[in-house]
Structures are given as structure tokens and as C-alpha cells.
Amino acid sequence: MKALLRYMFLPLLIVILIFIATCLISSSQMPGLPEGFPWDKLVHFGMFFVLSAVSLFDYYRLCKGNPPTLRWIFWGFIIPVFYGGVIELLQKYFFASRSAEWADWIADILGSLVATVIVIIFLNRRRYSEKNISL
């Protein structure tokens, strides 16, 4: 139980920060950024990239470097994507100061997807290089 709390604390903290940023802070309180680029989509992408990457690495460490693949993808990709959809629904139906957009959820999905692919590639290369160390 102690290990579970240890490895789930950081993802939970990130989830809380994302919730606060996307639901409780009104769009009028956001700093102005230069026009012409969808900055909010980049922020959505980045937040869910970090959430998925941290979740994947922490679950990997929790399972001592050998996570069950489907569970690993579930906790590192599916749960963040579901969480992003729930946030958009909450913004639409419960938080009047915020608006929901399909494009925000798509940016969340892409952030989680890219993080998942990068983490898998990184860990596979790391595992391959550890196996091929010559003495």
C-alpha cells in the first residue's frame, strides 16, 4: 500500500492542478498571449502529455520495470483521456465561467497519445541498451 501511494501521489497532484486550471480559473483571468496561434490547445496538449508521462513512468516503477501492458496503457493513456473528457463535460454543464470544446479534448488525447508513444520508445531503447552492455 505504501508503494501505491508513493507512485500515485505525483499523478494525483497533476490531476488536481489540471482540474483547478481548467475548471476553476475563468478564461478572463488567463494571461493574454499573441494572437494567431491556438495557445490554449498547446496548453491542453502539454498538461495531458505531462499527466500521461508521469502516470506511465510511475506505474512502470510501481511494477518494478515489468508492467502488464494493458493495465499500463489503461492507467497511462485511457484514464487521462477519460479524465480530459470529464473535465470538458464539467466545463459545459457545471462551470458557467468556462466553455467546453471538442478541440480541447482532442488536444488532451493527442498529448496523452504522444506521451505514451515517447515513453514506450524511451523505455524500449533503455531496456535494449541495458541488455547489450558488453564487458
VENKASUL-V924517 format. One record per backbone hydrogen bond with DSSP energy under -1.0 kcal/mol. CO is the residue of the C=O (numbers start at 1). NH is the residue of the N-H. If there is no record, write none. Layout:
co=CO nh=NH
co=CO nh=NH
//
This chain:
co=1 nh=5
co=2 nh=6
co=3 nh=7
co=4 nh=8
co=5 nh=9
co=8 nh=12
co=9 nh=13
co=10 nh=14
co=11 nh=15
co=12 nh=16
co=13 nh=17
co=14 nh=18
co=15 nh=19
co=16 nh=20
co=17 nh=21
co=18 nh=22
co=19 nh=23
co=20 nh=25
co=26 nh=29
co=37 nh=39
co=38 nh=42
co=39 nh=43
co=40 nh=44
co=41 nh=45
co=42 nh=46
co=43 nh=47
co=44 nh=48
co=45 nh=49
co=46 nh=50
co=47 nh=51
co=48 nh=52
co=49 nh=53
co=50 nh=54
co=51 nh=55
co=52 nh=56
co=53 nh=57
co=54 nh=58
co=55 nh=59
co=56 nh=60
co=57 nh=61
co=58 nh=62
co=59 nh=63
co=60 nh=65
co=61 nh=64
co=63 nh=66
co=68 nh=72
co=69 nh=73
co=70 nh=74
co=71 nh=75
co=72 nh=76
co=73 nh=77
co=73 nh=78
co=74 nh=79
co=77 nh=81
co=78 nh=82
co=79 nh=83
co=80 nh=84
co=81 nh=85
co=82 nh=86
co=83 nh=87
co=84 nh=88
co=85 nh=89
co=86 nh=90
co=87 nh=91
co=88 nh=92
co=89 nh=93
co=90 nh=94
co=90 nh=95
co=95 nh=98
co=97 nh=27
co=101 nh=105
co=102 nh=106
co=103 nh=107
co=104 nh=108
co=105 nh=109
co=106 nh=110
co=107 nh=111
co=108 nh=112
co=109 nh=113
co=110 nh=114
co=111 nh=115
co=112 nh=116
co=113 nh=117
co=114 nh=118
co=115 nh=119
co=116 nh=120
co=117 nh=121
co=118 nh=122
co=119 nh=123
co=120 nh=124
co=121 nh=125
co=122 nh=126
co=123 nh=127
co=124 nh=128
co=125 nh=129
co=126 nh=130
co=127 nh=131
co=128 nh=132
//
